[in-house]
Amino acid sequence: MNFDDLIARGLISTLDAWNEGAVSKIGLEDLSSLSGGSGLFLSYASLFSPKLTEVGGGHFLSFRFDEGIYLEWIGSGRAISDVELVMNHVHMTYFAQGEDVSIDVLDKMAEVLFHFWSLGLPAGVSPVILGKGTVDVSVTFFTSLS
């Protein structure tokens, strides 16, 4: 994935702050090793390759799965794919933590998560980006019925 356009436009505020006044500029790879940590690294890795809970023919993010909410949605007559789309969605603003992030950056974050989920989710489970171009952009997935 290429992030040069975001860097050139000064849209990654943490990187910009780190490089402000610096004689030698750093890139995103350097930033991750200088301001990250093993816990942060592993937490993002676990999101990119999530554990799933399989219920009723659907797949759900294990860390967010709530059986009561699942039963409520299913009990209301919703299709399993609709329940998956709602229960699995992850808003990119969750990761901004109050940071002033542009829509372009949020969209790129969604593309990154979509990319990893496209590679790592089981066959028949399809990721999708919703709300692209808005502050509400999210990534979710559902099980395709064949």
Order of alpha helices (4+ residues) and beta strands (2+ residues): alpha-alpha-alpha-alpha-beta-beta-alpha-alpha-beta-alpha-beta-beta
